[in-house]
Each structure stands twice: as structure tokens, then as C-alpha cells.
Amino acid sequence: MRKFLTILYALLAAACAGYYFLIGYTARFGLSMSTVWLALAAVFAIAAALNAWKKTPKWVNITIREMFAVGLAALIVLEGLVFTGMHARPAENIEHLIILGARVEQDGPSPALQRRLNAALEYLADHPEVKIVASGGQGADEPTSEAECIRDALVQAGIAPERILIEDQSTTTAENLRNSLNLIGDSEAPVAIVTNNFHVWRAVHLAEKAGFRNVSGLAAKYTGHTLFHYMTREAICIVAEFALGNL
């Protein structure tokens, strides 16, 4: 068992480090919370070293095993929550579609934001009466606010500007939703939140905490090797939102 765990920890350390460099080279270094993979690599490497060292007290290795088991169980539960929102579709009679912002590149929407726009436009094509809230502030490295980028893309796609409300002050998902509710001005209005599939569960429950009484999600498809990163990040964010009192 000891030898097996040492090998397992070492393999996990190598896998986490390798994944960090994979998403860095193929997406970008500095991807939100990507350094968590380096942190995990370090943790597993230390666990492997302690497990292999014959002078390590038995209680230390037992504690490491227990922490690994608890962490794995917690991750499975949290990912179960994430999975429940990954195919969400809006309820009937939606009045407002809230499109949550994502990173804006120098040449336009990031892939994540473009997927949200695609899902929103597909829905809006069949629901011309629905109003839109474009929500998202401007990061230090973004050329424009996320809300403005969303609005411009929608208008370019043929959506009438008067259908679009702009919320460009938020920096977090919780702020997105609180500020959007202030714009809409009616907590009972039926709304749907457009965001990437891995983000739907948290967004909908943050909206309920913010005061929305009739809210559903519209999952924008997100695939590829970075999905695993975003789903893992989402589990961490759910824990953080609970700690902050947002959920």
C-alpha cells in the first residue's frame, strides 16, 4: 500500500504540473486560477516524498491519506452540483436574458464569451420579445467593458439596441447579478442567465441569493481540454461563495 500510494502521489504531481503547462501553452498562462495546478503538484510531490521516506511518522502518512480521501469526496460532491446545470434550458415566459460577461480580448470576445453570445443569439432569434441585460465590468487588461463588448456583438448580429440594458460596473458573478437585479427592478420577473455550462449552477444560485425569485439558466456549450480546469475551478469557487455568504 505504501509503495502504491507513493507512486500514485508522484503520478498525480506530474499530471497536475503537466496540465498546468498544457493549458498555459494552448490557452494562455495567467488563465484564471490556473496556478492551482502548480499548487496541487507541489502538494502531491510533498505527499509522495513523505510517504516514501521511511522515517516519516505513521500518523503523518495516515493523515495525508485521510485528507486525500476527504478532498476527493468533496470534489465529487461539488462536481455533481456543477453537472446539474450543464444542460440547463430557460423556463417558459422569460422576460429578461442576463448575459454574464467573460474575458474580452484585444480583438473581441474571448472563446468563453463568444460561446455565451452564440447561445444567447440562438435563444433570442426565437424570442424577439425578450429584453437583455449585458453584464460585466472592465478588467485592467481588457480594452473595453464586458458589457459593452456583449452589446456591440448583439447589435452587430441584428439585435435592436433598445432591447439591451448595460451593467458595466461588476467585477464578480455575485455583483453581476445584484447589479442586474437593480437594473431590472423586479425580483419576480422571470429571467434566464446565460453563461458557460460549467458556471450555470453557481450563477443561478447566486441569482437566487441576490433576490431573484424566478430564475433559470441557459447553458452555453463549452468543450475542450480546458473544461476540466474550469470545472475544477468552479468547485473551488462554490466553496468560496459559501464562505463569503453569497450562497
C-alpha positions as CSV (number, residue, x, y, z in Angstrom):
1,M,0.0,0.0,0.0
2,R,2.8,2.4,0.9
3,K,4.6,1.9,-2.4
4,F,1.3,2.2,-4.3
5,L,0.4,5.5,-2.7
6,T,3.9,6.9,-3.3
7,I,3.6,6.1,-7.0
8,L,0.0,7.5,-7.1
9,Y,1.0,10.8,-5.4
10,A,4.0,11.1,-7.8
11,L,1.9,10.5,-10.8
12,L,-0.7,13.0,-9.6
13,A,2.1,15.6,-9.1
14,A,3.4,15.0,-12.6
15,A,-0.1,15.1,-14.1
16,C,-1.0,18.4,-12.3
17,A,2.3,20.1,-13.4
18,G,1.9,18.8,-16.9
19,Y,-1.7,20.0,-17.1
20,Y,-0.7,23.5,-16.0
21,F,1.8,23.8,-18.8
22,L,-0.6,22.3,-21.3
23,I,-3.3,24.9,-20.7
24,G,-0.7,27.6,-20.5
25,Y,0.8,26.8,-23.9
26,T,-2.5,26.0,-25.6
27,A,-4.7,28.6,-24.0
28,R,-2.7,31.2,-22.1
29,F,-0.6,31.4,-19.0
30,G,-2.4,33.5,-16.4
31,L,-5.7,31.8,-17.1
32,S,-7.9,32.4,-14.1
33,M,-6.8,30.2,-11.1
34,S,-4.5,28.1,-13.3
35,T,-1.8,28.2,-10.7
36,V,-3.9,25.9,-8.6
37,W,-2.4,23.0,-10.7
38,L,1.1,24.0,-9.7
39,A,0.0,24.2,-6.0
40,L,-1.6,20.7,-6.3
41,A,1.6,19.4,-8.0
42,A,3.6,20.7,-5.1
43,V,1.2,19.1,-2.5
44,F,1.3,15.7,-4.2
45,A,5.1,15.8,-4.6
46,I,5.5,16.5,-0.9
47,A,3.0,13.7,-0.1
48,A,5.0,11.3,-2.3
49,A,8.2,12.3,-0.6
50,L,6.8,11.9,2.9
51,N,5.2,8.6,2.0
52,A,8.5,7.3,0.6
53,W,10.7,8.4,3.4
54,K,10.9,5.6,5.9
55,K,11.4,7.9,8.9
56,T,8.1,9.7,8.4
57,P,5.9,9.1,11.4
58,K,3.0,6.7,10.6
59,W,0.4,9.2,11.8
60,V,1.6,11.7,9.1
61,N,1.0,9.3,6.3
62,I,-2.4,8.3,7.7
63,T,-3.3,12.0,7.9
64,I,-2.3,12.5,4.3
65,R,-4.4,9.6,3.2
66,E,-7.4,10.8,5.1
67,M,-7.0,14.3,3.7
68,F,-6.7,12.9,0.2
69,A,-9.9,10.8,0.7
70,V,-11.9,13.7,2.1
71,G,-10.7,16.1,-0.6
72,L,-11.7,13.6,-3.3
73,A,-15.1,13.0,-1.8
74,A,-15.7,16.8,-1.5
75,L,-14.6,17.3,-5.1
76,I,-17.0,14.5,-6.3
77,V,-20.0,16.2,-4.5
78,L,-19.1,19.6,-5.8
79,E,-18.7,18.4,-9.4
80,G,-22.1,16.7,-9.0
81,L,-23.6,20.2,-8.4
82,V,-21.7,21.6,-11.4
83,F,-23.0,18.8,-13.6
84,T,-26.6,19.5,-12.7
85,G,-26.5,22.9,-14.5
86,M,-24.5,21.9,-17.6
87,H,-27.5,21.3,-19.8
88,A,-29.9,23.9,-18.4
89,R,-32.5,25.5,-20.6
90,P,-34.7,28.5,-19.7
91,A,-38.1,28.3,-18.2
92,E,-41.1,29.5,-20.2
93,N,-42.1,33.1,-20.5
94,I,-38.7,34.7,-19.8
95,E,-38.8,38.5,-19.8
96,H,-35.0,39.2,-19.4
97,L,-32.0,37.3,-20.6
98,I,-28.9,38.2,-18.4
99,I,-25.7,37.5,-20.3
100,L,-22.8,37.3,-17.9
101,G,-19.5,38.7,-19.1
102,A,-16.3,36.9,-19.6
103,R,-12.8,38.0,-20.7
104,V,-12.6,40.4,-23.6
105,E,-9.5,40.1,-25.8
106,Q,-7.9,42.9,-27.8
107,D,-9.7,41.7,-31.0
108,G,-13.1,40.9,-29.4
109,P,-14.8,38.3,-27.3
110,S,-12.8,35.5,-25.8
111,P,-13.8,32.0,-26.8
112,A,-15.8,31.6,-23.5
113,L,-17.7,34.9,-24.1
114,Q,-18.3,34.1,-27.7
115,R,-20.0,30.8,-26.7
116,R,-22.3,32.7,-24.4
117,L,-23.1,35.1,-27.2
118,N,-23.9,32.2,-29.5
119,A,-26.2,30.6,-27.1
120,A,-27.9,33.9,-26.4
121,L,-28.4,34.8,-30.0
122,E,-29.8,31.4,-30.8
123,Y,-32.4,31.9,-28.0
124,L,-33.2,35.5,-28.9
125,A,-33.8,34.5,-32.5
126,D,-36.9,32.6,-31.3
127,H,-37.9,35.1,-28.6
128,P,-37.9,38.6,-30.1
129,E,-39.8,40.0,-27.2
130,V,-37.2,39.2,-24.5
131,K,-35.0,42.0,-23.2
132,I,-31.3,41.6,-22.5
133,V,-29.0,42.6,-19.7
134,A,-25.4,42.7,-20.8
135,S,-23.4,42.4,-17.5
136,G,-19.7,42.7,-16.8
137,G,-17.2,45.4,-15.9
138,Q,-13.8,46.1,-17.4
139,G,-10.6,44.4,-16.2
140,A,-7.3,46.1,-16.1
141,D,-6.1,44.1,-19.2
142,E,-9.4,44.4,-21.2
143,P,-9.8,47.0,-24.0
144,T,-13.5,47.6,-23.1
145,S,-16.0,46.5,-20.6
146,E,-17.5,43.0,-21.0
147,A,-21.0,44.6,-21.1
148,E,-20.1,46.9,-23.9
149,C,-18.5,44.0,-25.8
150,I,-21.7,42.0,-25.4
151,R,-23.9,44.8,-26.5
152,D,-21.7,45.5,-29.6
153,A,-21.7,41.9,-30.6
154,L,-25.5,41.6,-30.2
155,V,-26.2,44.8,-32.2
156,Q,-23.8,43.6,-34.9
157,A,-25.9,40.4,-35.1
158,G,-29.1,42.4,-35.6
159,I,-30.4,42.8,-32.1
160,A,-32.1,46.2,-31.6
161,P,-30.0,48.4,-29.1
162,E,-33.1,49.4,-27.2
163,R,-33.6,45.8,-26.1
164,I,-30.3,45.9,-24.3
165,L,-29.6,47.1,-20.7
166,I,-26.0,47.7,-19.8
167,E,-24.5,46.8,-16.4
168,D,-20.8,47.6,-16.6
169,Q,-19.7,48.0,-13.0
170,S,-19.4,44.4,-11.7
171,T,-16.2,42.5,-11.1
172,T,-17.6,39.2,-9.8
173,T,-20.6,37.0,-10.7
174,A,-22.3,37.9,-7.4
175,E,-22.0,41.6,-8.4
176,N,-23.2,40.8,-11.9
177,L,-26.4,39.5,-10.5
178,R,-27.0,42.1,-7.8
179,N,-26.5,44.9,-10.2
180,S,-28.6,43.2,-12.9
181,L,-31.5,42.9,-10.4
182,N,-31.2,46.6,-9.7
183,L,-31.4,47.4,-13.4
184,I,-34.4,45.1,-14.0
185,G,-36.1,46.4,-10.8
186,D,-38.4,43.5,-10.3
187,S,-37.4,40.4,-8.3
188,E,-40.4,38.5,-9.5
189,A,-39.6,39.0,-13.2
190,P,-38.8,35.7,-14.9
191,V,-35.2,35.8,-16.0
192,A,-32.6,33.4,-17.5
193,I,-28.9,33.6,-17.0
194,V,-26.6,32.9,-20.0
195,T,-23.2,31.5,-19.0
196,N,-20.9,28.6,-19.9
197,N,-22.2,25.2,-18.9
198,F,-19.7,24.7,-16.0
199,H,-20.8,28.0,-14.5
200,V,-24.6,27.7,-14.6
201,W,-25.3,26.1,-11.2
202,R,-23.3,28.7,-9.3
203,A,-24.7,31.6,-11.3
204,V,-28.4,30.5,-10.8
205,H,-27.9,30.0,-7.1
206,L,-26.1,33.3,-6.7
207,A,-29.0,35.0,-8.5
208,E,-31.4,33.4,-6.0
209,K,-29.3,34.7,-3.2
210,A,-29.2,38.1,-4.8
211,G,-33.0,38.3,-4.7
212,F,-34.3,36.8,-8.0
213,R,-37.4,34.8,-7.4
214,N,-38.0,33.3,-10.8
215,V,-34.6,32.4,-12.4
216,S,-33.3,29.7,-14.6
217,G,-30.2,29.0,-16.6
218,L,-29.2,28.9,-20.3
219,A,-26.1,26.7,-20.6
220,A,-23.6,27.7,-23.3
221,K,-21.7,24.7,-24.6
222,Y,-18.1,24.6,-23.6
223,T,-15.8,21.8,-24.5
224,G,-12.1,21.1,-24.9
225,H,-9.2,20.3,-22.6
226,T,-9.6,23.5,-20.5
227,L,-13.1,22.4,-19.5
228,F,-11.5,20.2,-16.8
229,H,-9.7,23.2,-15.4
230,Y,-12.9,25.3,-15.4
231,M,-14.9,22.6,-13.7
232,T,-12.2,22.2,-11.0
233,R,-12.0,25.9,-10.6
234,E,-15.8,26.0,-10.2
235,A,-15.7,23.6,-7.3
236,I,-13.3,25.9,-5.5
237,C,-15.4,28.9,-6.3
238,I,-18.5,27.3,-4.9
239,V,-16.7,26.7,-1.6
240,A,-15.5,30.3,-1.6
241,E,-19.0,31.6,-2.4
242,F,-20.4,29.7,0.6
243,A,-17.6,31.1,2.8
244,L,-18.4,34.6,1.7
245,G,-22.1,34.2,2.3
246,N,-23.1,34.5,-1.3
247,L,-24.6,31.1,-1.5
